[in-house]
Amino acid sequence: MRLTNRETQVISLLCTGLKDQAIADILGLSVRTVQNYLSRIYLKYHARNRTQAVSKFLSIHGKLVFDLISGAEDEKDNSTLDWREIYSVINGF
């Protein structure tokens, strides 16, 4: 099953290690709404928790994400990427 655009945004931020409150603040949502999106993601991915959901997401999209991130790191002289850069890579902007 495919994720909606908003679900993709939520899980991409989750991949960066952000907590529900931080994801809610970034996306302008309530924490409860973020948790509802996560519940739907868990159902779609047959995941029991955040770790399984992130693992499934990265198994599907990881190569693209890691290829783009590694290219971005080369350009930035191996500095670390923050959540905004990873989010941009995953969401295509």
Stockholm file with secondary structure:
# STOCKHOLM 1.0

chainA/1-93         MRLTNRETQVISLLCTGLKDQAIADILGLSVRTVQNYLSRIYLKYHARNRTQAVSKFLSIHGKLVFDLISGAEDEKDNSTLDWREIYSVINGF
#=GR chainA/1-93 SS CCCCHHHHHHHHHHHTTCCHHHHHHHHTCCHHHHHHHHHHHHHHHTCSSHHHHHHHHHHHHHHHHHHHHHHHHHHTTTCCCCHHHHHHHHHTC
#=GC SS_cons        CCCCHHHHHHHHHHHTTCCHHHHHHHHTCCHHHHHHHHHHHHHHHTCSSHHHHHHHHHHHHHHHHHHHHHHHHHHTTTCCCCHHHHHHHHHTC
//
